[in-house]
Amino acid sequence: MLKTTLLAALFTLAGIAAQAQTPAASAAAKPAAAASTAAADPEVKKSDAGICHDKSSNGYKQTKNFTAFKTMDECTKSGGRAPKK
């Protein structure tokens, strides 16, 4: 009797876990993933040192800790500067 009750409880929990992984739940998570990808690749990155790197800058890919901006103008107005050539 105890084994039957435990097995029934396990199957119930397995059913709940399967419902949590429905295609609708994974489809709802995709826009959030796309948004994080867009946020991870901004047009301009201002480094912690205050240097504004756009995508053509040599330091753009190397800059990991940054504040994101849409334009170089926004970045420089926030106190940043363009990289030295």
N, C-alpha and C positions, 0 to 999 in steps of 0.2 A: 504494500500500500504506500509506504514512504517513497519507494523508488518510482512509483507511478506519479506521485505528486511532484517529486523533484523533476522528473522528465517533462511533465506538463508545464512546470514553471520555466524550464530551459527553453522549450519550444515557444512559449509565449514571449520570452525575452528576445529570442532569435527573430520572431516575427516583428517585434517592435523595432529592432535594429535594421531589419530589411526595409521597413517602411521609411525609416529615416534616410535611406540611400536611394530614394526614388529618382527617376530622371528629372522630375519637376524641381526637386531640391538641388540637384547639381546644375540645372539650367539657371536657377536663380542665383547661384554663386558665380557664374561666368561674368556678368557685368562687373562685379566687384573685382574680379581678377583683371579684367581689362582696364579698369580704372587705376589699379595699382601699377600696372605696366606703364600707363601713360604718365603717372606721377613719378615713376622711377626714371623717366627719360625726358626731363624738361628741356625747353629750348635753351635756357641759360641757367648755369649753376654758379652761385656765389659761395666760394669756399669759406671756411672758418677764418682764413687770413684776409678775407675781404676782396678777393680777386674774382671778377666776373668772367666765366668761361662760357662762350657759346659753342655750338657744335663744331665749328671750324677751328677752335682753339686746340693746341697740342695737349693742354692739361684737362680737357673736358672729360675724357674717359677715366683719367686718374683721380678725379675729384670724387670722393666718396661721401664726405660729410659736408653738406651744402644746404643752402636755401634756394628753392626753385623760383625762377622768374620767367615771364613770357617773353620779355625783350631785354636787350642790353641796356636800353634807356632806363627801364624800371630798376634794373640792378644797380646802375651807377647812381641813380637818384636815391637809392636806399643806403648810400655810403660806400658802395663797392667801386672798384677801379678796373679798367681793362688790363689784361696781362701785358707785360713788357715783351716787346718783339725780339 
